Amino acid sequence: MSWQQKIDEALAARRSTDTLRTRHVVEQGAGRWLTANSQRYLNFSNNDYLGLSSHPQIIRAWQQGAERFGVGSGGSGHVSGYSVAHRQLEASLADWLGYPRALLFISGFAANQAVIAALMAKDDRIVADRLSHASLLEAASLSPAALRRYTHNNPEHLARLLAAPCPGQQLVVTEGVFSMDGDSAPLAEIHRIAQEHNGWLLVDDAHGIGVIGQEGRGSCWQQQVKPELLVVTFGKGFGVSGAAVLCSDSVADYLLQFARHLIYSTSMPPAQAQALSAALDVMRSEEGDKRREKLATLIQQFRSAINATHFTLADSQSAIQPLIVGDNVRALQLAERLRSQGCWVTAIRPPTVPAGTARLRLTLTAAHEPQDIDRLLEALHGAG
């Protein structure tokens, strides 16, 4: 089989199962509204949960950072790309979340890959929630460690897998709030079980940080858990992009020596780090509290009224509200019908989610207004 045949067959397989991914050119769309093909939509496929991506204070901080530092970092943090803006952000994150150290990464995907690749060895074992993010499961699959998956949010299954003999170290991996289902992991129970088996816990709290808990400290703070490794990302609640790993001093020093994603990758622009510090200030302020309260109210408004549409709603109290459709074609058709009624919604299909669970992944944000939720509900009722 030639290279071209291999590629053609893979694409044909995706088309035949209605799982081919496509992209849409968006002219404007970071907040409440999205514009595509010169048409304006209410945006319900947006991870900017607190509506900070267009916050004037954060935009100003980025502009001021660009004027001071330029638009790029110029290199790896190990060479010349570690600025006072990076150092200040790391210190603020560590103080906010109660860890000795924080290390910045260019993305959440890179952070998860870096930590697992640097820490895990041949005789080690990774025990991951079956629905963990692709960045975690791929990193685990590519590492020399053995990978075992436990049933989603099932501590008993986790305990059985950890009890099996393992000559090396064990790392338990989960998300705080799951990106496709919107439900939360029982972190306190998971951490207790990991400690009983001398394991460490890695929590990716991409969809909880900034959004839940006091000052938006996220899932772990809310459940009074301090995992050995906490990954937080900045493309959701922060409204920007990038990520950080929170850990002990010794782990941070180890990652600085062995995390190839840090050593061999250009660091985020200092202007971005300055904008993230401004975003953190907003999240920790009274304004941040009000945005979280508004988001919680909108979530309850949506959930209390969704039953009238006859859709199956996942058990989620987060900003992620998945409507499980099941069939790939039907999910695509429903997304298109909603767009025809002015609501931008994305159909999520396998392999991103398990087969037979295609869905409309609706996301609510503090930038929305109550009338936006009413409009979405009316559109769902009509489309269903």
VENCOR-V91943 format. One record per residue. N is the residue number from 1. RES is the residue in one letter. NEAR is the number of other C-alpha atoms within 8 Angstrom. Layout:
# VENCOR-V91943
n = [N;N]
res = [RES;RES]
near = [NEAR;NEAR]
This chain:
# VENCOR-V91943
n = [1;2;3;4;5;6;7;8;9;10;11;12;13;14;15;16;17;18;19;20;21;22;23;24;25;26;27;28;29;30;31;32;33;34;35;36;37;38;39;40;41;42;43;44;45;46;47;48;49;50;51;52;53;54;55;56;57;58;59;60;61;62;63;64;65;66;67;68;69;70;71;72;73;74;75;76;77;78;79;80;81;82;83;84;85;86;87;88;89;90;91;92;93;94;95;96;97;98;99;100;101;102;103;104;105;106;107;108;109;110;111;112;113;114;115;116;117;118;119;120;121;122;123;124;125;126;127;128;129;130;131;132;133;134;135;136;137;138;139;140;141;142;143;144;145;146;147;148;149;150;151;152;153;154;155;156;157;158;159;160;161;162;163;164;165;166;167;168;169;170;171;172;173;174;175;176;177;178;179;180;181;182;183;184;185;186;187;188;189;190;191;192;193;194;195;196;197;198;199;200;201;202;203;204;205;206;207;208;209;210;211;212;213;214;215;216;217;218;219;220;221;222;223;224;225;226;227;228;229;230;231;232;233;234;235;236;237;238;239;240;241;242;243;244;245;246;247;248;249;250;251;252;253;254;255;256;257;258;259;260;261;262;263;264;265;266;267;268;269;270;271;272;273;274;275;276;277;278;279;280;281;282;283;284;285;286;287;288;289;290;291;292;293;294;295;296;297;298;299;300;301;302;303;304;305;306;307;308;309;310;311;312;313;314;315;316;317;318;319;320;321;322;323;324;325;326;327;328;329;330;331;332;333;334;335;336;337;338;339;340;341;342;343;344;345;346;347;348;349;350;351;352;353;354;355;356;357;358;359;360;361;362;363;364;365;366;367;368;369;370;371;372;373;374;375;376;377;378;379;380;381;382;383;384]
res = [M;S;W;Q;Q;K;I;D;E;A;L;A;A;R;R;S;T;D;T;L;R;T;R;H;V;V;E;Q;G;A;G;R;W;L;T;A;N;S;Q;R;Y;L;N;F;S;N;N;D;Y;L;G;L;S;S;H;P;Q;I;I;R;A;W;Q;Q;G;A;E;R;F;G;V;G;S;G;G;S;G;H;V;S;G;Y;S;V;A;H;R;Q;L;E;A;S;L;A;D;W;L;G;Y;P;R;A;L;L;F;I;S;G;F;A;A;N;Q;A;V;I;A;A;L;M;A;K;D;D;R;I;V;A;D;R;L;S;H;A;S;L;L;E;A;A;S;L;S;P;A;A;L;R;R;Y;T;H;N;N;P;E;H;L;A;R;L;L;A;A;P;C;P;G;Q;Q;L;V;V;T;E;G;V;F;S;M;D;G;D;S;A;P;L;A;E;I;H;R;I;A;Q;E;H;N;G;W;L;L;V;D;D;A;H;G;I;G;V;I;G;Q;E;G;R;G;S;C;W;Q;Q;Q;V;K;P;E;L;L;V;V;T;F;G;K;G;F;G;V;S;G;A;A;V;L;C;S;D;S;V;A;D;Y;L;L;Q;F;A;R;H;L;I;Y;S;T;S;M;P;P;A;Q;A;Q;A;L;S;A;A;L;D;V;M;R;S;E;E;G;D;K;R;R;E;K;L;A;T;L;I;Q;Q;F;R;S;A;I;N;A;T;H;F;T;L;A;D;S;Q;S;A;I;Q;P;L;I;V;G;D;N;V;R;A;L;Q;L;A;E;R;L;R;S;Q;G;C;W;V;T;A;I;R;P;P;T;V;P;A;G;T;A;R;L;R;L;T;L;T;A;A;H;E;P;Q;D;I;D;R;L;L;E;A;L;H;G;A;G]
near = [4;5;6;6;8;9;8;8;8;8;9;8;8;10;9;7;8;8;11;8;4;4;4;5;6;9;9;8;10;10;12;11;11;15;12;11;7;6;6;9;11;11;13;10;10;11;10;15;17;16;14;13;12;10;8;6;7;14;11;9;12;12;9;9;14;11;7;6;10;10;8;9;15;8;10;15;11;8;7;10;12;13;8;6;10;12;9;9;12;13;10;9;9;13;9;7;8;6;10;10;12;14;9;10;15;11;10;14;8;11;15;13;13;12;10;12;11;10;6;12;9;7;11;14;14;13;15;13;12;8;6;12;9;6;10;13;10;9;12;13;10;6;11;10;13;12;10;9;8;13;9;7;8;8;10;6;9;13;10;8;10;11;7;6;5;9;6;8;11;13;12;12;14;11;13;15;14;14;8;8;11;16;10;10;10;8;10;9;8;10;12;8;11;15;9;7;8;8;11;13;12;13;12;12;15;14;11;13;14;13;13;13;11;8;11;14;15;14;14;12;12;11;8;7;10;6;11;9;11;12;16;13;15;13;11;13;16;17;16;12;11;13;14;14;13;14;13;10;8;6;8;12;8;9;10;9;7;8;13;9;11;14;12;7;9;11;14;11;9;17;17;11;12;14;15;13;11;11;12;9;8;10;13;11;9;7;9;13;11;8;10;13;8;9;14;9;8;14;12;8;10;11;8;7;8;11;8;6;9;8;10;7;9;10;7;10;9;9;12;14;15;13;12;12;13;10;9;13;7;9;16;9;8;10;13;8;9;14;11;7;7;9;13;13;13;9;11;11;14;11;7;6;10;9;8;8;12;17;13;14;14;12;12;14;14;13;9;10;8;8;6;9;12;9;8;9;12;8;11;10;10;6;8;8]
